[in-house]
Amino acid sequence: MATTLARFAAPVLVLGLLALPVFAQQKPNFTREEIEAIIREYIVKNPEILQEAAVELERRQAEAQAEAVKKYTADPKSALYESPNHMVVGNPKGDVTLVEFFDYNCGFCKRGLKDMIRLAETDKNLRIVLKDFPILSPGSREASAIAFAYKQQATPQNYWKFHVNLMGYEGRIGRDEALAVAKELGADMKRLEIDLAKPGFDAAFEETRSLAGPLGITGTPTYVVAEDVVVGARGYDTLAARIANYRKCKRAEC
């Protein structure tokens, strides 16, 4: 607690110092040093104001974060839901959209794969958006680039198979593993290499990163469902409940 309060001592002092000009006008006989001493003495005698300031600052930050999240999640036309850079699987006209930010080398993403498969198989009115967010290793970025190139020739069904097979691969994933999965699924490898050499992947990655920032996404897997950000592989029940609630009351929690 002492460390937390100390973090907010400086901001409180700054606020006090900002008030100095007004205070000085009202009490012209006080010097700046005297006013600073009064402020310091008041804080020492009333340290609880630091805790109050900390609570209020955290509340305002959470409120600002919620507004930033809502700006993207509430807009059905935002790049979060509509972009040529991601793949939509499941029902493209589904009444609820589930977005997943993932990395092919993310252990928790692999753990959550069974939840995504179950949702896709049991909820025929669910739209799933796959946002490749390769932030864990160079191999992740290599695999992501190949996935992006493969998407240019794949149907949503084939891309889903590619995604499931590659995500389910044991061990580290990189260029060779991604190429092997694409080849196994019958990809036109010559075309894939041509598409891999074209620009586009870097812009796609930057778009995903530009979405992740305002949404507060710093790791994978992270899901967006019913205008709610769900961090981590929280399980099928957690995601299914939010989907059901959205259908019921248009909110993640009714």
C-alpha positions in Angstrom: 0.0 0.0 0.0 2.9 2.4 0.8 4.3 2.0 -2.7 0.8 2.5 -4.2 0.2 5.7 -2.2 3.7 7.0 -3.0 2.9 6.8 -6.7 0.1 9.3 -6.2 1.9 11.6 -3.8 3.6 13.5 -6.7 0.3 14.0 -8.7 -1.4 15.4 -5.6 1.6 17.8 -5.0 1.4 18.8 -8.6 -2.3 19.6 -8.3 -1.5 21.7 -5.2 1.3 23.5 -7.0 -1.1 24.2 -9.9 -3.3 26.0 -7.4 -0.5 28.2 -6.2 -1.3 31.2 -8.5 -4.9 31.4 -7.2 -3.8 30.8 -3.6 -1.1 33.5 -3.9 -3.7 36.0 -5.3 -6.0 35.3 -2.4 -3.2 35.3 0.2 -0.6 37.7 -1.3 1.4 37.7 2.0 2.3 34.0 1.5 5.4 33.1 -0.4 5.6 30.2 -2.8 7.7 28.3 -0.3 5.2 28.9 2.5 2.3 27.6 0.4 4.3 24.5 -0.6 5.0 23.9 3.1 1.3 24.2 3.9 0.4 21.7 1.1 3.0 19.2 2.3 1.9 19.6 5.9 -1.7 19.0 4.9 -0.9 15.8 3.0 1.2 14.5 5.9 -1.7 15.1 8.4 -4.3 13.7 6.0 -2.5 10.9 4.1 -5.9 9.3 3.3 -6.3 11.8 0.5 -3.6 9.9 -1.4 -5.7 6.8 -1.2 -8.8 8.7 -2.3 -6.8 10.2 -5.2 -5.6 6.7 -6.2 -9.1 5.3 -6.2 -10.5 8.2 -8.2 -7.6 8.0 -10.7 -8.2 4.3 -11.2 -11.9 4.9 -11.6 -11.3 7.5 -14.3 -8.8 5.4 -16.1 -11.2 2.4 -16.1 -13.9 4.7 -17.4 -11.7 6.0 -20.2 -10.7 2.5 -21.1 -14.3 1.4 -21.2 -15.2 4.3 -23.5 -12.2 3.4 -25.8 -13.3 -0.2 -25.9 -16.9 0.7 -26.7 -15.8 3.0 -29.6 -14.5 -0.1 -31.4 -16.8 -2.9 -30.1 -20.1 -1.0 -30.6 -19.4 -0.2 -34.2 -20.3 -3.1 -36.5 -18.4 -1.5 -39.3 -15.1 -1.1 -37.5 -12.0 -3.0 -38.6 -12.5 -5.2 -35.5 -15.5 -6.8 -37.3 -15.1 -5.9 -41.0 -11.7 -6.1 -42.6 -10.2 -7.8 -45.7 -7.2 -8.6 -43.5 -8.9 -11.2 -41.3 -10.8 -14.4 -42.0 -14.4 -15.0 -41.0 -15.4 -18.6 -40.2 -18.6 -20.1 -38.8 -21.7 -18.4 -40.0 -20.8 -15.2 -41.9 -24.3 -13.8 -41.2 -24.5 -14.9 -37.6 -26.3 -12.8 -35.1 -23.3 -12.7 -32.7 -19.7 -12.1 -33.6 -16.8 -13.6 -31.6 -13.4 -12.2 -32.3 -10.2 -14.0 -31.3 -6.7 -12.4 -31.2 -4.3 -15.3 -31.3 -0.7 -16.3 -31.8 0.3 -19.7 -33.3 2.9 -20.1 -30.6 0.7 -19.2 -27.7 0.2 -22.2 -25.4 -3.0 -20.8 -24.0 -4.4 -20.3 -27.5 -3.7 -23.9 -28.1 -5.5 -24.8 -24.9 -8.5 -22.6 -26.0 -8.6 -24.2 -29.4 -11.0 -26.9 -28.3 -13.4 -24.2 -27.0 -13.4 -22.5 -30.4 -14.0 -25.7 -32.2 -16.8 -26.6 -29.9 -18.4 -23.2 -30.3 -18.1 -23.4 -34.1 -19.7 -26.9 -34.1 -22.5 -26.3 -31.7 -23.5 -22.7 -32.4 -24.6 -22.5 -36.1 -25.5 -18.9 -35.8 -22.1 -17.7 -34.5 -19.8 -15.5 -36.6 -16.1 -16.0 -35.8 -13.4 -13.5 -36.7 -9.8 -14.7 -36.5 -7.3 -12.0 -35.8 -3.8 -13.3 -36.2 -1.6 -11.3 -33.7 1.9 -12.7 -33.9 3.7 -11.1 -31.0 5.5 -13.9 -29.2 8.3 -14.8 -31.6 9.8 -14.4 -35.1 8.4 -17.9 -35.8 4.9 -16.6 -35.0 5.3 -13.8 -37.5 6.6 -16.2 -40.2 3.6 -18.5 -39.6 1.2 -15.6 -39.7 2.6 -14.3 -43.0 2.1 -17.8 -44.5 -1.4 -17.9 -43.1 -2.1 -14.5 -44.6 -0.8 -15.7 -48.0 -2.8 -18.9 -47.8 -6.0 -16.9 -47.1 -5.8 -15.4 -50.6 -6.6 -18.8 -52.1 -8.5 -20.6 -49.4 -12.2 -20.9 -48.7 -13.3 -20.1 -45.1 -13.7 -23.8 -44.6 -10.2 -24.6 -45.8 -8.7 -21.7 -43.8 -10.4 -23.0 -40.7 -8.9 -26.4 -41.3 -5.5 -24.7 -41.7 -6.0 -22.8 -38.6 -7.0 -25.8 -36.5 -4.2 -28.0 -37.8 -1.5 -25.4 -37.3 -2.8 -24.3 -33.9 -2.9 -27.9 -32.9 0.7 -28.6 -33.9 2.9 -29.6 -31.0 6.1 -27.7 -30.6 7.3 -24.4 -31.9 5.7 -23.1 -35.1 7.3 -21.2 -37.8 7.7 -21.0 -41.6 8.3 -24.7 -42.2 5.4 -25.9 -40.1 3.0 -23.5 -41.7 4.1 -24.4 -45.2 3.7 -28.1 -44.3 0.1 -27.6 -43.2 -0.8 -25.6 -46.3 0.7 -28.3 -48.5 -1.1 -31.0 -46.7 -4.4 -29.2 -47.3 -3.7 -29.1 -51.1 -2.6 -25.5 -51.4 -1.2 -24.2 -54.6 2.3 -23.8 -53.3 3.6 -21.8 -56.2 0.8 -19.3 -55.8 1.3 -19.2 -52.1 5.0 -18.2 -52.6 3.9 -15.5 -55.0 1.3 -14.2 -52.6 3.9 -14.4 -49.8 6.2 -12.1 -51.7 3.4 -9.5 -52.2 3.0 -6.5 -49.8 0.0 -6.6 -47.5 1.0 -8.7 -44.5 2.8 -5.9 -42.7 -0.3 -3.6 -43.1 -2.5 -6.4 -41.9 -0.4 -6.8 -38.8 -0.3 -3.1 -38.1 -4.1 -2.9 -38.4 -4.5 -5.7 -35.8 -2.0 -4.0 -33.5 -3.8 -0.7 -33.9 -7.0 -2.4 -32.7 -5.3 -4.2 -29.8 -3.9 -1.0 -28.3 -7.2 0.8 -27.6 -8.8 -2.4 -26.5 -6.1 -3.0 -24.0 -5.0 -6.2 -25.6 -1.4 -7.1 -24.7 -1.5 -10.9 -24.9 -3.1 -13.8 -26.5 -5.6 -15.3 -26.5 -8.0 -12.4 -26.1 -11.6 -12.5 -27.2 -14.1 -9.8 -28.0 -17.7 -10.9 -27.6 -20.9 -9.0 -26.9 -18.8 -5.7 -26.7 -16.8 -7.3 -23.9 -13.1 -8.1 -23.9 -12.2 -11.5 -22.4 -8.6 -12.0 -21.6 -7.1 -15.5 -21.6 -8.3 -19.0 -22.2 -11.3 -18.8 -19.8 -13.1 -21.8 -21.2 -16.1 -22.7 -23.3 -18.7 -21.9 -20.6 -17.4 -18.3 -20.2 -17.6 -17.5 -23.9 -20.9 -19.4 -24.4 -22.5 -17.5 -21.5 -21.5 -14.1 -23.0 -22.8 -15.1 -26.4 -26.1 -16.3 -24.8 -26.5 -13.1 -22.8 -25.9 -11.0 -25.9 -28.7 -12.8 -27.6 -30.9 -12.2 -24.6 -30.2 -8.6 -23.6 -27.5 -7.3 -26.0 -25.0 -7.3 -23.2 -22.2 -9.6 -22.0 -23.9 -9.9 -18.6 -27.7 -9.5 -18.2 
